[in-house]
Amino acid sequence: MRHDWIFDVLTDLQSYALKNGLPRLAAQAEETLRIARAEIAMQASAEAVGDSAKGQGGIPPGGRPN
């Protein structure tokens, strides 16, 4: 997946914050990671829907091309 690196960076940031006594930063990194996962999942779903629509060939639900 092209976005895997951002999950790694945010996870590393959260880990660093926890190890160095920065609880607010750790919490913010966790929230940002959650948002990133949700947005990227929505983007992937939208792209998948768009890709499947491209394969329709312009044939309407009735089955006869215009």
CHARMM-style PDB file with segment names, atoms N, HN, CA, C and O in Angstrom:
ATOM      1  N   MET     1       0.853  -1.181   0.000  1.00  0.00      PROA
ATOM      2  CA  MET     1       0.000   0.000   0.000  1.00  0.00      PROA
ATOM      3  C   MET     1       0.894   1.238   0.000  1.00  0.00      PROA
ATOM      4  O   MET     1       1.916   1.289   0.684  1.00  0.00      PROA
ATOM      5  N   ARG     2       0.493   2.203  -0.763  1.00  0.00      PROA
ATOM      6  HN  ARG     2      -0.337   2.162  -1.319  1.00  0.00      PROA
ATOM      7  CA  ARG     2       1.340   3.392  -0.919  1.00  0.00      PROA
ATOM      8  C   ARG     2       1.381   4.287   0.319  1.00  0.00      PROA
ATOM      9  O   ARG     2       2.228   5.176   0.405  1.00  0.00      PROA
ATOM     10  N   HSD     3       0.490   4.069   1.266  1.00  0.00      PROA
ATOM     11  HN  HSD     3      -0.198   3.346   1.196  1.00  0.00      PROA
ATOM     12  CA  HSD     3       0.431   4.914   2.462  1.00  0.00      PROA
ATOM     13  C   HSD     3       1.022   4.255   3.707  1.00  0.00      PROA
ATOM     14  O   HSD     3       0.972   4.837   4.790  1.00  0.00      PROA
ATOM     15  N   ASP     4       1.574   3.062   3.570  1.00  0.00      PROA
ATOM     16  HN  ASP     4       1.614   2.589   2.690  1.00  0.00      PROA
ATOM     17  CA  ASP     4       2.098   2.349   4.745  1.00  0.00      PROA
ATOM     18  C   ASP     4       3.118   3.171   5.520  1.00  0.00      PROA
ATOM     19  O   ASP     4       3.166   3.102   6.748  1.00  0.00      PROA
ATOM     20  N   TRP     5       3.917   3.936   4.827  1.00  0.00      PROA
ATOM     21  HN  TRP     5       3.877   3.993   3.829  1.00  0.00      PROA
ATOM     22  CA  TRP     5       4.985   4.699   5.483  1.00  0.00      PROA
ATOM     23  C   TRP     5       4.431   5.675   6.512  1.00  0.00      PROA
ATOM     24  O   TRP     5       5.051   5.890   7.553  1.00  0.00      PROA
ATOM     25  N   ILE     6       3.274   6.270   6.236  1.00  0.00      PROA
ATOM     26  HN  ILE     6       2.770   6.096   5.390  1.00  0.00      PROA
ATOM     27  CA  ILE     6       2.742   7.264   7.169  1.00  0.00      PROA
ATOM     28  C   ILE     6       2.300   6.596   8.472  1.00  0.00      PROA
ATOM     29  O   ILE     6       2.425   7.180   9.548  1.00  0.00      PROA
ATOM     30  N   PHE     7       1.780   5.364   8.367  1.00  0.00      PROA
ATOM     31  HN  PHE     7       1.678   4.889   7.492  1.00  0.00      PROA
ATOM     32  CA  PHE     7       1.411   4.627   9.573  1.00  0.00      PROA
ATOM     33  C   PHE     7       2.655   4.332  10.405  1.00  0.00      PROA
ATOM     34  O   PHE     7       2.629   4.435  11.631  1.00  0.00      PROA
ATOM     35  N   ASP     8       3.739   3.966   9.734  1.00  0.00      PROA
ATOM     36  HN  ASP     8       3.760   3.882   8.738  1.00  0.00      PROA
ATOM     37  CA  ASP     8       5.000   3.698  10.438  1.00  0.00      PROA
ATOM     38  C   ASP     8       5.517   4.947  11.148  1.00  0.00      PROA
ATOM     39  O   ASP     8       5.946   4.875  12.300  1.00  0.00      PROA
ATOM     40  N   VAL     9       5.478   6.079  10.471  1.00  0.00      PROA
ATOM     41  HN  VAL     9       5.129   6.137   9.535  1.00  0.00      PROA
ATOM     42  CA  VAL     9       5.966   7.333  11.059  1.00  0.00      PROA
ATOM     43  C   VAL     9       5.140   7.712  12.283  1.00  0.00      PROA
ATOM     44  O   VAL     9       5.694   8.071  13.323  1.00  0.00      PROA
ATOM     45  N   LEU    10       3.832   7.634  12.162  1.00  0.00      PROA
ATOM     46  HN  LEU    10       3.382   7.342  11.318  1.00  0.00      PROA
ATOM     47  CA  LEU    10       2.967   8.012  13.282  1.00  0.00      PROA
ATOM     48  C   LEU    10       3.103   7.045  14.458  1.00  0.00      PROA
ATOM     49  O   LEU    10       3.062   7.460  15.616  1.00  0.00      PROA
ATOM     50  N   THR    11       3.264   5.763  14.157  1.00  0.00      PROA
ATOM     51  HN  THR    11       3.297   5.426  13.216  1.00  0.00      PROA
ATOM     52  CA  THR    11       3.474   4.777  15.215  1.00  0.00      PROA
ATOM     53  C   THR    11       4.801   5.024  15.923  1.00  0.00      PROA
ATOM     54  O   THR    11       4.881   4.942  17.148  1.00  0.00      PROA
ATOM     55  N   ASP    12       5.840   5.327  15.150  1.00  0.00      PROA
ATOM     56  HN  ASP    12       5.775   5.394  14.154  1.00  0.00      PROA
ATOM     57  CA  ASP    12       7.144   5.650  15.745  1.00  0.00      PROA
ATOM     58  C   ASP    12       7.064   6.902  16.615  1.00  0.00      PROA
ATOM     59  O   ASP    12       7.654   6.952  17.694  1.00  0.00      PROA
ATOM     60  N   LEU    13       6.338   7.907  16.146  1.00  0.00      PROA
ATOM     61  HN  LEU    13       5.859   7.866  15.269  1.00  0.00      PROA
ATOM     62  CA  LEU    13       6.177   9.137  16.920  1.00  0.00      PROA
ATOM     63  C   LEU    13       5.459   8.852  18.238  1.00  0.00      PROA
ATOM     64  O   LEU    13       5.854   9.356  19.290  1.00  0.00      PROA
ATOM     65  N   GLN    14       4.422   8.058  18.175  1.00  0.00      PROA
ATOM     66  HN  GLN    14       4.101   7.648  17.321  1.00  0.00      PROA
ATOM     67  CA  GLN    14       3.689   7.713  19.391  1.00  0.00      PROA
ATOM     68  C   GLN    14       4.593   6.955  20.366  1.00  0.00      PROA
ATOM     69  O   GLN    14       4.603   7.243  21.562  1.00  0.00      PROA
ATOM     70  N   SER    15       5.340   6.000  19.857  1.00  0.00      PROA
ATOM     71  HN  SER    15       5.333   5.765  18.884  1.00  0.00      PROA
ATOM     72  CA  SER    15       6.260   5.225  20.695  1.00  0.00      PROA
ATOM     73  C   SER    15       7.316   6.122  21.339  1.00  0.00      PROA
ATOM     74  O   SER    15       7.606   5.993  22.528  1.00  0.00      PROA
ATOM     75  N   TYR    16       7.881   7.022  20.558  1.00  0.00      PROA
ATOM     76  HN  TYR    16       7.645   7.127  19.591  1.00  0.00      PROA
ATOM     77  CA  TYR    16       8.876   7.967  21.070  1.00  0.00      PROA
ATOM     78  C   TYR    16       8.281   8.815  22.194  1.00  0.00      PROA
ATOM     79  O   TYR    16       8.892   8.999  23.246  1.00  0.00      PROA
ATOM     80  N   ALA    17       7.078   9.325  21.946  1.00  0.00      PROA
ATOM     81  HN  ALA    17       6.581   9.176  21.091  1.00  0.00      PROA
ATOM     82  CA  ALA    17       6.432  10.185  22.937  1.00  0.00      PROA
ATOM     83  C   ALA    17       6.185   9.436  24.243  1.00  0.00      PROA
ATOM     84  O   ALA    17       6.412   9.979  25.324  1.00  0.00      PROA
ATOM     85  N   LEU    18       5.725   8.202  24.147  1.00  0.00      PROA
ATOM     86  HN  LEU    18       5.540   7.761  23.269  1.00  0.00      PROA
ATOM     87  CA  LEU    18       5.469   7.414  25.358  1.00  0.00      PROA
ATOM     88  C   LEU    18       6.753   7.136  26.129  1.00  0.00      PROA
ATOM     89  O   LEU    18       6.767   7.202  27.358  1.00  0.00      PROA
ATOM     90  N   LYS    19       7.820   6.829  25.420  1.00  0.00      PROA
ATOM     91  HN  LYS    19       7.808   6.776  24.421  1.00  0.00      PROA
ATOM     92  CA  LYS    19       9.099   6.512  26.068  1.00  0.00      PROA
ATOM     93  C   LYS    19       9.762   7.736  26.682  1.00  0.00      PROA
ATOM     94  O   LYS    19      10.612   7.606  27.563  1.00  0.00      PROA
ATOM     95  N   ASN    20       9.381   8.922  26.223  1.00  0.00      PROA
ATOM     96  HN  ASN    20       8.691   9.028  25.507  1.00  0.00      PROA
ATOM     97  CA  ASN    20      10.039  10.144  26.676  1.00  0.00      PROA
ATOM     98  C   ASN    20       9.137  11.048  27.511  1.00  0.00      PROA
ATOM     99  O   ASN    20       9.398  12.243  27.647  1.00  0.00      PROA
ATOM    100  N   GLY    21       8.078  10.470  28.068  1.00  0.00      PROA
ATOM    101  HN  GLY    21       7.866   9.499  27.958  1.00  0.00      PROA
ATOM    102  CA  GLY    21       7.229  11.220  28.988  1.00  0.00      PROA
ATOM    103  C   GLY    21       6.443  12.347  28.348  1.00  0.00      PROA
ATOM    104  O   GLY    21       6.257  13.404  28.952  1.00  0.00      PROA
ATOM    105  N   LEU    22       5.983  12.125  27.132  1.00  0.00      PROA
ATOM    106  HN  LEU    22       6.134  11.267  26.641  1.00  0.00      PROA
ATOM    107  CA  LEU    22       5.200  13.137  26.414  1.00  0.00      PROA
ATOM    108  C   LEU    22       3.797  12.576  26.127  1.00  0.00      PROA
ATOM    109  O   LEU    22       3.479  12.256  24.982  1.00  0.00      PROA
ATOM    110  N   PRO    23       2.974  12.461  27.156  1.00  0.00      PROA
ATOM    111  CA  PRO    23       1.677  11.802  26.986  1.00  0.00      PROA
ATOM    112  C   PRO    23       0.714  12.525  26.050  1.00  0.00      PROA
ATOM    113  O   PRO    23      -0.054  11.878  25.337  1.00  0.00      PROA
ATOM    114  N   ARG    24       0.744  13.842  26.044  1.00  0.00      PROA
ATOM    115  HN  ARG    24       1.367  14.368  26.623  1.00  0.00      PROA
ATOM    116  CA  ARG    24      -0.162  14.576  25.138  1.00  0.00      PROA
ATOM    117  C   ARG    24       0.230  14.351  23.688  1.00  0.00      PROA
ATOM    118  O   ARG    24      -0.630  14.180  22.824  1.00  0.00      PROA
ATOM    119  N   LEU    25       1.521  14.353  23.424  1.00  0.00      PROA
ATOM    120  HN  LEU    25       2.220  14.493  24.126  1.00  0.00      PROA
ATOM    121  CA  LEU    25       1.994  14.081  22.065  1.00  0.00      PROA
ATOM    122  C   LEU    25       1.634  12.654  21.656  1.00  0.00      PROA
ATOM    123  O   LEU    25       1.217  12.419  20.522  1.00  0.00      PROA
ATOM    124  N   ALA    26       1.794  11.701  22.577  1.00  0.00      PROA
ATOM    125  HN  ALA    26       2.132  11.892  23.498  1.00  0.00      PROA
ATOM    126  CA  ALA    26       1.437  10.308  22.288  1.00  0.00      PROA
ATOM    127  C   ALA    26      -0.047  10.178  21.960  1.00  0.00      PROA
ATOM    128  O   ALA    26      -0.423   9.473  21.023  1.00  0.00      PROA
ATOM    129  N   ALA    27      -0.880  10.854  22.728  1.00  0.00      PROA
ATOM    130  HN  ALA    27      -0.574  11.426  23.489  1.00  0.00      PROA
ATOM    131  CA  ALA    27      -2.322  10.812  22.487  1.00  0.00      PROA
ATOM    132  C   ALA    27      -2.670  11.446  21.149  1.00  0.00      PROA
ATOM    133  O   ALA    27      -3.523  10.941  20.420  1.00  0.00      PROA
ATOM    134  N   GLN    28      -2.014  12.545  20.827  1.00  0.00      PROA
ATOM    135  HN  GLN    28      -1.320  12.956  21.419  1.00  0.00      PROA
ATOM    136  CA  GLN    28      -2.272  13.216  19.552  1.00  0.00      PROA
ATOM    137  C   GLN    28      -1.813  12.347  18.380  1.00  0.00      PROA
ATOM    138  O   GLN    28      -2.485  12.286  17.350  1.00  0.00      PROA
ATOM    139  N   ALA    29      -0.677  11.681  18.537  1.00  0.00      PROA
ATOM    140  HN  ALA    29      -0.131  11.731  19.374  1.00  0.00      PROA
ATOM    141  CA  ALA    29      -0.191  10.783  17.482  1.00  0.00      PROA
ATOM    142  C   ALA    29      -1.167   9.627  17.280  1.00  0.00      PROA
ATOM    143  O   ALA    29      -1.423   9.218  16.148  1.00  0.00      PROA
ATOM    144  N   GLU    30      -1.709   9.104  18.374  1.00  0.00      PROA
ATOM    145  HN  GLU    30      -1.501   9.436  19.294  1.00  0.00      PROA
ATOM    146  CA  GLU    30      -2.697   8.024  18.282  1.00  0.00      PROA
ATOM    147  C   GLU    30      -3.953   8.496  17.546  1.00  0.00      PROA
ATOM    148  O   GLU    30      -4.478   7.787  16.687  1.00  0.00      PROA
ATOM    149  N   GLU    31      -4.425   9.680  17.882  1.00  0.00      PROA
ATOM    150  HN  GLU    31      -3.998  10.256  18.580  1.00  0.00      PROA
ATOM    151  CA  GLU    31      -5.607  10.247  17.214  1.00  0.00      PROA
ATOM    152  C   GLU    31      -5.327  10.483  15.730  1.00  0.00      PROA
ATOM    153  O   GLU    31      -6.169  10.191  14.881  1.00  0.00      PROA
ATOM    154  N   THR    32      -4.160  11.006  15.426  1.00  0.00      PROA
ATOM    155  HN  THR    32      -3.476  11.243  16.115  1.00  0.00      PROA
ATOM    156  CA  THR    32      -3.788  11.260  14.033  1.00  0.00      PROA
ATOM    157  C   THR    32      -3.688   9.953  13.257  1.00  0.00      PROA
ATOM    158  O   THR    32      -4.079   9.896  12.091  1.00  0.00      PROA
ATOM    159  N   LEU    33      -3.177   8.923  13.878  1.00  0.00      PROA
ATOM    160  HN  LEU    33      -2.859   8.970  14.824  1.00  0.00      PROA
ATOM    161  CA  LEU    33      -3.094   7.607  13.249  1.00  0.00      PROA
ATOM    162  C   LEU    33      -4.490   7.062  12.953  1.00  0.00      PROA
ATOM    163  O   LEU    33      -4.726   6.499  11.884  1.00  0.00      PROA
ATOM    164  N   ARG    34      -5.402   7.227  13.892  1.00  0.00      PROA
ATOM    165  HN  ARG    34      -5.210   7.683  14.761  1.00  0.00      PROA
ATOM    166  CA  ARG    34      -6.786   6.780  13.691  1.00  0.00      PROA
ATOM    167  C   ARG    34      -7.432   7.511  12.518  1.00  0.00      PROA
ATOM    168  O   ARG    34      -8.101   6.898  11.686  1.00  0.00      PROA
ATOM    169  N   ILE    35      -7.229   8.819  12.460  1.00  0.00      PROA
ATOM    170  HN  ILE    35      -6.686   9.318  13.136  1.00  0.00      PROA
ATOM    171  CA  ILE    35      -7.786   9.623  11.372  1.00  0.00      PROA
ATOM    172  C   ILE    35      -7.170   9.216  10.034  1.00  0.00      PROA
ATOM    173  O   ILE    35      -7.879   9.082   9.037  1.00  0.00      PROA
ATOM    174  N   ALA    36      -5.864   9.021  10.016  1.00  0.00      PROA
ATOM    175  HN  ALA    36      -5.289   9.130  10.826  1.00  0.00      PROA
ATOM    176  CA  ALA    36      -5.184   8.624   8.777  1.00  0.00      PROA
ATOM    177  C   ALA    36      -5.733   7.295   8.264  1.00  0.00      PROA
ATOM    178  O   ALA    36      -5.995   7.148   7.071  1.00  0.00      PROA
ATOM    179  N   ARG    37      -5.906   6.336   9.160  1.00  0.00      PROA
ATOM    180  HN  ARG    37      -5.693   6.455  10.130  1.00  0.00      PROA
ATOM    181  CA  ARG    37      -6.449   5.035   8.744  1.00  0.00      PROA
ATOM    182  C   ARG    37      -7.850   5.188   8.155  1.00  0.00      PROA
ATOM    183  O   ARG    37      -8.161   4.600   7.120  1.00  0.00      PROA
ATOM    184  N   ALA    38      -8.682   5.974   8.813  1.00  0.00      PROA
ATOM    185  HN  ALA    38      -8.429   6.452   9.654  1.00  0.00      PROA
ATOM    186  CA  ALA    38     -10.061   6.160   8.351  1.00  0.00      PROA
ATOM    187  C   ALA    38     -10.107   6.861   6.999  1.00  0.00      PROA
ATOM    188  O   ALA    38     -10.827   6.428   6.099  1.00  0.00      PROA
ATOM    189  N   GLU    39      -9.349   7.934   6.851  1.00  0.00      PROA
ATOM    190  HN  GLU    39      -8.764   8.286   7.582  1.00  0.00      PROA
ATOM    191  CA  GLU    39      -9.374   8.680   5.591  1.00  0.00      PROA
ATOM    192  C   GLU    39      -8.805   7.866   4.437  1.00  0.00      PROA
ATOM    193  O   GLU    39      -9.336   7.899   3.326  1.00  0.00      PROA
ATOM    194  N   ILE    40      -7.738   7.144   4.697  1.00  0.00      PROA
ATOM    195  HN  ILE    40      -7.308   7.118   5.599  1.00  0.00      PROA
ATOM    196  CA  ILE    40      -7.127   6.342   3.643  1.00  0.00      PROA
ATOM    197  C   ILE    40      -8.048   5.188   3.257  1.00  0.00      PROA
ATOM    198  O   ILE    40      -8.132   4.833   2.081  1.00  0.00      PROA
ATOM    199  N   ALA    41      -8.734   4.603   4.225  1.00  0.00      PROA
ATOM    200  HN  ALA    41      -8.666   4.891   5.181  1.00  0.00      PROA
ATOM    201  CA  ALA    41      -9.697   3.543   3.923  1.00  0.00      PROA
ATOM    202  C   ALA    41     -10.853   4.077   3.082  1.00  0.00      PROA
ATOM    203  O   ALA    41     -11.293   3.414   2.142  1.00  0.00      PROA
ATOM    204  N   MET    42     -11.348   5.271   3.413  1.00  0.00      PROA
ATOM    205  HN  MET    42     -10.991   5.809   4.176  1.00  0.00      PROA
ATOM    206  CA  MET    42     -12.427   5.871   2.619  1.00  0.00      PROA
ATOM    207  C   MET    42     -11.953   6.165   1.204  1.00  0.00      PROA
ATOM    208  O   MET    42     -12.687   5.940   0.242  1.00  0.00      PROA
ATOM    209  N   GLN    43     -10.743   6.662   1.074  1.00  0.00      PROA
ATOM    210  HN  GLN    43     -10.147   6.845   1.856  1.00  0.00      PROA
ATOM    211  CA  GLN    43     -10.180   6.959  -0.238  1.00  0.00      PROA
ATOM    212  C   GLN    43     -10.048   5.677  -1.063  1.00  0.00      PROA
ATOM    213  O   GLN    43     -10.372   5.667  -2.250  1.00  0.00      PROA
ATOM    214  N   ALA    44      -9.580   4.611  -0.445  1.00  0.00      PROA
ATOM    215  HN  ALA    44      -9.316   4.619   0.520  1.00  0.00      PROA
ATOM    216  CA  ALA    44      -9.424   3.337  -1.144  1.00  0.00      PROA
ATOM    217  C   ALA    44     -10.781   2.800  -1.589  1.00  0.00      PROA
ATOM    218  O   ALA    44     -10.901   2.260  -2.689  1.00  0.00      PROA
ATOM    219  N   SER    45     -11.803   2.942  -0.745  1.00  0.00      PROA
ATOM    220  HN  SER    45     -11.705   3.380   0.149  1.00  0.00      PROA
ATOM    221  CA  SER    45     -13.146   2.491  -1.107  1.00  0.00      PROA
ATOM    222  C   SER    45     -13.687   3.276  -2.289  1.00  0.00      PROA
ATOM    223  O   SER    45     -14.279   2.702  -3.202  1.00  0.00      PROA
ATOM    224  N   ALA    46     -13.487   4.578  -2.274  1.00  0.00      PROA
ATOM    225  HN  ALA    46     -13.005   5.045  -1.532  1.00  0.00      PROA
ATOM    226  CA  ALA    46     -13.960   5.426  -3.373  1.00  0.00      PROA
ATOM    227  C   ALA    46     -13.247   5.072  -4.670  1.00  0.00      PROA
ATOM    228  O   ALA    46     -13.871   5.042  -5.731  1.00  0.00      PROA
ATOM    229  N   GLU    47     -11.955   4.806  -4.597  1.00  0.00      PROA
ATOM    230  HN  GLU    47     -11.448   4.830  -3.736  1.00  0.00      PROA
ATOM    231  CA  GLU    47     -11.203   4.427  -5.791  1.00  0.00      PROA
ATOM    232  C   GLU    47     -11.671   3.077  -6.319  1.00  0.00      PROA
ATOM    233  O   GLU    47     -11.752   2.885  -7.532  1.00  0.00      PROA
ATOM    234  N   ALA    48     -11.980   2.138  -5.424  1.00  0.00      PROA
ATOM    235  HN  ALA    48     -11.914   2.294  -4.439  1.00  0.00      PROA
ATOM    236  CA  ALA    48     -12.455   0.819  -5.840  1.00  0.00      PROA
ATOM    237  C   ALA    48     -13.803   0.928  -6.539  1.00  0.00      PROA
ATOM    238  O   ALA    48     -14.038   0.249  -7.538  1.00  0.00      PROA
ATOM    239  N   VAL    49     -14.683   1.768  -6.030  1.00  0.00      PROA
ATOM    240  HN  VAL    49     -14.492   2.320  -5.219  1.00  0.00      PROA
ATOM    241  CA  VAL    49     -15.984   1.973  -6.659  1.00  0.00      PROA
ATOM    242  C   VAL    49     -15.802   2.599  -8.035  1.00  0.00      PROA
ATOM    243  O   VAL    49     -16.461   2.192  -8.992  1.00  0.00      PROA
ATOM    244  N   GLY    50     -14.930   3.567  -8.142  1.00  0.00      PROA
ATOM    245  HN  GLY    50     -14.394   3.897  -7.365  1.00  0.00      PROA
ATOM    246  CA  GLY    50     -14.656   4.201  -9.428  1.00  0.00      PROA
ATOM    247  C   GLY    50     -14.081   3.230 -10.429  1.00  0.00      PROA
ATOM    248  O   GLY    50     -14.440   3.274 -11.606  1.00  0.00      PROA
ATOM    249  N   ASP    51     -13.196   2.351  -9.991  1.00  0.00      PROA
ATOM    250  HN  ASP    51     -12.904   2.315  -9.035  1.00  0.00      PROA
ATOM    251  CA  ASP    51     -12.597   1.360 -10.880  1.00  0.00      PROA
ATOM    252  C   ASP    51     -13.630   0.363 -11.378  1.00  0.00      PROA
ATOM    253  O   ASP    51     -13.595  -0.026 -12.545  1.00  0.00      PROA
ATOM    254  N   SER    52     -14.545  -0.056 -10.520  1.00  0.00      PROA
ATOM    255  HN  SER    52     -14.573   0.260  -9.572  1.00  0.00      PROA
ATOM    256  CA  SER    52     -15.548  -1.026 -10.951  1.00  0.00      PROA
ATOM    257  C   SER    52     -16.540  -0.383 -11.917  1.00  0.00      PROA
ATOM    258  O   SER    52     -17.056  -1.057 -12.809  1.00  0.00      PROA
ATOM    259  N   ALA    53     -16.810   0.898 -11.752  1.00  0.00      PROA
ATOM    260  HN  ALA    53     -16.391   1.445 -11.028  1.00  0.00      PROA
ATOM    261  CA  ALA    53     -17.722   1.589 -12.664  1.00  0.00      PROA
ATOM    262  C   ALA    53     -17.102   1.744 -14.045  1.00  0.00      PROA
ATOM    263  O   ALA    53     -17.817   1.753 -15.048  1.00  0.00      PROA
ATOM    264  N   LYS    54     -15.785   1.865 -14.108  1.00  0.00      PROA
ATOM    265  HN  LYS    54     -15.204   1.858 -13.294  1.00  0.00      PROA
ATOM    266  CA  LYS    54     -15.108   2.006 -15.394  1.00  0.00      PROA
ATOM    267  C   LYS    54     -15.260   0.754 -16.242  1.00  0.00      PROA
ATOM    268  O   LYS    54     -15.262   0.844 -17.470  1.00  0.00      PROA
ATOM    269  N   GLY    55     -15.386  -0.391 -15.630  1.00  0.00      PROA
ATOM    270  HN  GLY    55     -15.384  -0.464 -14.633  1.00  0.00      PROA
ATOM    271  CA  GLY    55     -15.500  -1.645 -16.358  1.00  0.00      PROA
ATOM    272  C   GLY    55     -16.890  -1.909 -16.904  1.00  0.00      PROA
ATOM    273  O   GLY    55     -17.101  -2.944 -17.537  1.00  0.00      PROA
ATOM    274  N   GLN    56     -17.833  -1.029 -16.690  1.00  0.00      PROA
ATOM    275  HN  GLN    56     -17.661  -0.189 -16.176  1.00  0.00      PROA
ATOM    276  CA  GLN    56     -19.210  -1.233 -17.117  1.00  0.00      PROA
ATOM    277  C   GLN    56     -19.389  -1.117 -18.625  1.00  0.00      PROA
ATOM    278  O   GLN    56     -20.325  -1.700 -19.172  1.00  0.00      PROA
ATOM    279  N   GLY    57     -18.537  -0.397 -19.299  1.00  0.00      PROA
ATOM    280  HN  GLY    57     -17.777   0.077 -18.855  1.00  0.00      PROA
ATOM    281  CA  GLY    57     -18.640  -0.266 -20.743  1.00  0.00      PROA
ATOM    282  C   GLY    57     -19.823   0.550 -21.214  1.00  0.00      PROA
ATOM    283  O   GLY    57     -20.182   0.477 -22.389  1.00  0.00      PROA
ATOM    284  N   GLY    58     -20.431   1.310 -20.357  1.00  0.00      PROA
ATOM    285  HN  GLY    58     -20.139   1.369 -19.402  1.00  0.00      PROA
ATOM    286  CA  GLY    58     -21.537   2.166 -20.765  1.00  0.00      PROA
ATOM    287  C   GLY    58     -22.851   1.427 -20.959  1.00  0.00      PROA
ATOM    288  O   GLY    58     -23.786   1.988 -21.531  1.00  0.00      PROA
ATOM    289  N   ILE    59     -22.948   0.191 -20.502  1.00  0.00      PROA
ATOM    290  HN  ILE    59     -22.188  -0.264 -20.038  1.00  0.00      PROA
ATOM    291  CA  ILE    59     -24.186  -0.563 -20.659  1.00  0.00      PROA
ATOM    292  C   ILE    59     -25.094  -0.266 -19.468  1.00  0.00      PROA
ATOM    293  O   ILE    59     -24.687  -0.459 -18.322  1.00  0.00      PROA
ATOM    294  N   PRO    60     -26.308   0.198 -19.721  1.00  0.00      PROA
ATOM    295  CA  PRO    60     -27.228   0.532 -18.638  1.00  0.00      PROA
ATOM    296  C   PRO    60     -27.742  -0.731 -17.944  1.00  0.00      PROA
ATOM    297  O   PRO    60     -27.555  -1.837 -18.452  1.00  0.00      PROA
ATOM    298  N   PRO    61     -28.391  -0.571 -16.784  1.00  0.00      PROA
ATOM    299  CA  PRO    61     -28.885  -1.730 -16.039  1.00  0.00      PROA
ATOM    300  C   PRO    61     -29.818  -2.634 -16.841  1.00  0.00      PROA
ATOM    301  O   PRO    61     -29.897  -3.830 -16.562  1.00  0.00      PROA
ATOM    302  N   GLY    62     -30.520  -2.092 -17.823  1.00  0.00      PROA
ATOM    303  HN  GLY    62     -30.456  -1.120 -18.049  1.00  0.00      PROA
ATOM    304  CA  GLY    62     -31.416  -2.896 -18.657  1.00  0.00      PROA
ATOM    305  C   GLY    62     -30.677  -3.873 -19.556  1.00  0.00      PROA
ATOM    306  O   GLY    62     -31.281  -4.809 -20.079  1.00  0.00      PROA
ATOM    307  N   GLY    63     -29.376  -3.670 -19.743  1.00  0.00      PROA
ATOM    308  HN  GLY    63     -28.885  -2.910 -19.318  1.00  0.00      PROA
ATOM    309  CA  GLY    63     -28.568  -4.601 -20.501  1.00  0.00      PROA
ATOM    310  C   GLY    63     -28.349  -4.247 -21.956  1.00  0.00      PROA
ATOM    311  O   GLY    63     -27.550  -4.905 -22.623  1.00  0.00      PROA
ATOM    312  N   ARG    64     -29.024  -3.237 -22.474  1.00  0.00      PROA
ATOM    313  HN  ARG    64     -29.673  -2.703 -21.932  1.00  0.00      PROA
ATOM    314  CA  ARG    64     -28.845  -2.865 -23.879  1.00  0.00      PROA
ATOM    315  C   ARG    64     -28.057  -1.574 -23.991  1.00  0.00      PROA
ATOM    316  O   ARG    64     -28.428  -0.569 -23.386  1.00  0.00      PROA
ATOM    317  N   PRO    65     -26.968  -1.587 -24.762  1.00  0.00      PROA
ATOM    318  CA  PRO    65     -26.212  -0.343 -24.951  1.00  0.00      PROA
ATOM    319  C   PRO    65     -27.023   0.675 -25.732  1.00  0.00      PROA
ATOM    320  O   PRO    65     -27.900   0.319 -26.519  1.00  0.00      PROA
ATOM    321  N   ASN    66     -26.723   1.932 -25.507  1.00  0.00      PROA
ATOM    322  HN  ASN    66     -26.011   2.221 -24.868  1.00  0.00      PROA
ATOM    323  CA  ASN    66     -27.418   3.009 -26.229  1.00  0.00      PROA
ATOM    324  C   ASN    66     -26.955   3.088 -27.651  1.00  0.00      PROA
ATOM    325  OT1 ASN    66     -27.429   3.935 -28.408  1.00  0.00      PROA
TER     326      ASN     66
END
